[in-house]
Amino acid sequence: MQRGSGIDRDFDYMVMGAEITVGEGSIIGIRNHFWNYCPIEIGRYCTFAADVILTNGGHDKHTFEPFSGPIKIGNGVWIGA
């Protein structure tokens, strides 16, 4: 978390060996869920509405082989749910 950033109540996260970074002035809304298997990077001055879910892991629907990749959100992004 950097200066001027904030996270509202009921934030839920799962960190599986990767970190979450939140840029300056970014606001994470109520009841957001971040489930990360790879890094999640949120830029500066981003706003997340209530009930946003970010996940960067899953599995193949036939083989159930797991996969994941990083999430990078640029500066000044607004995400609604």
C-alpha positions in Angstrom: 0.0 0.0 0.0 1.3 3.4 -0.9 0.5 6.9 0.3 -3.1 7.9 -0.1 -4.4 4.4 -0.8 -7.2 2.7 1.0 -9.1 -0.6 1.3 -12.7 -0.7 2.5 -14.1 -3.3 4.9 -14.7 -7.0 4.2 -11.7 -7.2 1.8 -10.7 -10.8 1.3 -7.5 -12.1 -0.3 -5.6 -15.3 -0.8 -1.8 -15.0 -1.4 -0.3 -18.1 -2.8 3.4 -17.2 -3.0 2.7 -13.9 -4.8 2.2 -10.4 -3.6 -0.4 -7.7 -4.2 0.9 -4.1 -4.7 -1.5 -1.1 -4.6 -0.3 2.2 -6.1 -0.5 5.7 -4.7 -4.1 7.1 -4.3 -5.8 3.8 -5.3 -9.0 2.8 -3.5 -10.3 -0.7 -3.1 -14.1 -0.9 -2.5 -16.1 -2.9 0.0 -16.3 -6.7 -0.3 -13.5 -7.0 -2.9 -11.8 -10.4 -3.3 -8.3 -10.9 -4.7 -7.2 -14.5 -5.1 -3.7 -14.5 -6.5 -1.4 -17.3 -7.6 0.9 -14.8 -9.4 1.5 -11.1 -8.6 -1.3 -8.5 -8.8 -0.1 -5.0 -9.5 -2.5 -2.1 -9.3 -1.4 1.3 -10.6 -1.8 4.8 -9.2 -5.2 6.5 -8.7 -7.3 3.4 -9.5 -10.8 2.9 -8.1 -12.5 -0.4 -7.5 -16.3 -0.5 -7.0 -17.9 -2.8 -4.4 -17.9 -6.6 -5.0 -15.0 -6.8 -7.5 -13.3 -10.2 -7.8 -9.7 -10.5 -9.2 -8.3 -14.0 -9.7 -5.4 -15.1 -11.8 -5.5 -18.8 -11.4 -7.6 -21.6 -12.7 -7.4 -25.0 -14.4 -8.1 -26.5 -17.8 -11.6 -27.8 -17.9 -10.6 -31.1 -19.5 -7.3 -32.0 -17.8 -7.6 -29.9 -14.6 -4.0 -28.8 -15.3 -3.5 -25.5 -13.2 -2.5 -22.3 -14.9 -2.0 -18.7 -13.8 -0.4 -15.4 -14.8 0.1 -12.0 -13.4 -2.5 -9.2 -13.4 -1.2 -5.7 -14.1 -3.7 -2.8 -13.9 -2.4 0.5 -15.2 -2.8 4.0 -13.7 -6.2 5.8 -13.5 -8.3 2.7 -14.1 -11.9 2.4 -12.7 -13.3 -1.1 -12.3 -17.0 -1.7 -11.6 -18.8 -4.9 -10.8 
